[in-house]
């Protein structure tokens, strides 16, 4: 929060000589860029979940400078803050569900629908579902979140698959030792 973009050069990361909060975390913890990005995303979820404690009790408005970017993920942040959900599981839910649809999208997925999906995923993660089969791991949560998103946004499935198909690529990169390296970005099939 202290390194958010709106603060510009007044942010903590910038003051410490880092371009982003992720680079500051990576330097401080010695972690990889991917791990630092995951930690910042989870930290953002936790921070946004605690914002309700600083909201005006009468109007419900947040103080200046406080914004909730992903309100449908509030319960996820609260679960991470209390230790009920791990960082990887929270990231899986966030990435699997995605964001609400834009107003011009074919099928419209609202923040309320995503919040309901989050509640269902948290029950699955904790093992409180009807089957009583125990909690799901992060990979299974991601798959379940994608399935829930597809159920909510059936009209958007075709456009997402079309986007993946358009991003197909086969590239050849020359390595420093003179050998070739091939990179393949396949489609859904």
Secondary structure, DSSP 8 states (H G I E B T S, - for coil): -TT-GGGGGGSHHHHTT-SSHHHHHHHHHT--HHHHHHHHHHHHHHHHHHGGGTS-TTT----TT---S-GGGHHHHHHHHHTSS-HHHHHHHHHHH-----TTSSS---HHHHHHHHHHHHHHHHT-STT------HHHHHHHHHHHHHHHTHHHHHHHHHHHHHT-EEEEEE-TTS-EEEEEE----
